[in-house]
Amino acid sequence: MFDYDAIIVGGGPAGLTASMYLARASYRVLLLDKESFGGQLKNVYLIENYPGFSEGISGPKLASEMVNQAGKFGVELEIKEVVGVEPYSSCTLVNCADGKGYTCGAVVIAGGARPRRLGVPGEERLQGRGIVHCALCDGGRFTDCVVAVCGGGDSGVSEALYMRNIASRVILLEAEPGLTATAILRERVRHDSKLEVRCGKKVVEILGGDNVTGIEVIEAASGQREMIKVDGVIVHVGIEPNTDYLEDVISLDDQKRIIVDDRLVTQIASITAAGDIRKGSPWQIGAAVGDGVMAALSAQRFLNGSNK
Ligand SMILES: Cc1cc2nc3c(=O)[nH]c(=O)nc-3n(C[C@H](O)[C@H](O)[C@H](O)COP(=O)(O)OP(=O)(O)OC[C@H]3O[C@@H](n4cnc5c(N)ncnc54)[C@H](O)[C@@H]3O)c2cc1C
């Protein structure tokens, strides 16, 4: 007898959905998260593109509804970091950082992703000293200050739009020649006099002693360098999947994302992957939720001994 029928690693929207589906189907489910439940949702001020909320919904509110729903159907939720997954012919062992291990029939890996670093001098040293990755969590410290937001994709532009109500000046930097965010966000930025958009400019160093005091940028076209005084830097230049402990367990692609088939099953039949962590994910909440459903159905199929 296993400790659980299914263990879900990661309590973001993908993991919360998978766990809710499996528990509602009467499986014994353990959901593990290393930090807190909700994943990246906790960092999103307003979600406008998740169906069913015409006025949008705050990320923390949506996360708390998902957690309540999972709990209602009997999912056991525990804060623990998973550090190893060992598949055997009859069961899978999930090992946690506190030394505990749990056996189960099926595993859903839904560990999401973490923000990618810029990889420039000053970045490591000034982490948390003016460099942050979440405007909703940490933006308040830049009230009436000058802030640079690095990254012109959806999350970077959303963060810049959030910060424009807090900071005295927001500079949005994108290394590519244009913003890559969806049209509606690009349009909002274009009409916002408080936001200064600088495309084709790459941050090459973050400056400061105890705290951030500025950034050095280089213009791609001319190679010209410029020092800009800022009090804070918010970095949103992509994400990296949380797959460090899986490298010898399942196949990952060259960007360390989990390779799955069209039912989100990895090369090990008892292990599925869902959400931002898998190859091909569009990094969206709706997609993570859809993945959670698909991964749960595949896990059920495996637990029932059916490959149909
Ligand atoms: C600022 C910002 C704004 C965004 N805005 C939008 C938006 O408006 N619309 C939209 O659709 N998407 C948006 N997104 C993207 C969206 O939040 C993600 O696509 C979505 O949260 C991915 O869900 P997930 O469940 O795959 O992973 P995550 O939300 O990343 O959750 C993964 C969870 O797994 C946990 N975990 C990781 N490794 C381990 C481990 N070893 N052991 C235990 N737990 C582990 C993490 O702590 C985390 O809680 C935004 C993202 C950000 C950062």
The ligand as an ORCA input file, in Angstrom:
! r2SCAN-3c Opt
* xyz 0 1
  C       4.451     39.215    -12.571
  C       3.727     38.120    -13.305
  C       2.521     38.405    -13.926
  C       1.835     37.399    -14.612
  N       0.631     37.712    -15.188
  C      -0.066     36.753    -15.826
  C      -1.348     37.058    -16.382
  O      -1.838     38.186    -16.298
  N      -1.993     36.045    -17.033
  C      -1.487     34.783    -17.155
  O      -2.146     33.912    -17.740
  N      -0.283     34.466    -16.616
  C       0.434     35.417    -15.949
  N       1.645     35.101    -15.390
  C       2.189     33.726    -15.558
  C       1.520     32.719    -14.611
  O       1.544     33.207    -13.291
  C       2.211     31.363    -14.716
  O       2.150     30.915    -16.069
  C       1.546     30.308    -13.838
  O       1.541     30.702    -12.481
  C       2.266     28.948    -13.958
  O       1.664     28.037    -13.095
  P       2.420     26.716    -12.602
  O       1.481     26.040    -11.668
  O       2.934     25.974    -13.766
  O       3.721     27.193    -11.822
  P       3.977     28.249    -10.660
  O       2.886     29.244    -10.563
  O       5.359     28.722    -10.898
  O       3.941     27.345     -9.341
  C       4.917     26.378     -9.089
  C       5.005     26.083     -7.605
  O       5.883     24.973     -7.404
  C       6.660     25.172     -6.249
  N       7.887     24.372     -6.347
  C       8.879     24.497     -7.250
  N       9.832     23.561     -7.048
  C       9.431     22.829     -5.979
  C       9.987     21.732     -5.268
  N      11.165     21.188     -5.600
  N       9.303     21.227     -4.203
  C       8.109     21.757     -3.853
  N       7.546     22.810     -4.484
  C       8.183     23.340     -5.540
  C       6.901     26.681     -6.242
  O       7.185     27.135     -4.913
  C       5.565     27.229     -6.768
  O       4.674     27.536     -5.713
  C       2.358     36.074    -14.679
  C       3.570     35.784    -14.027
  C       4.240     36.779    -13.329
  C       5.517     36.439    -12.610
*
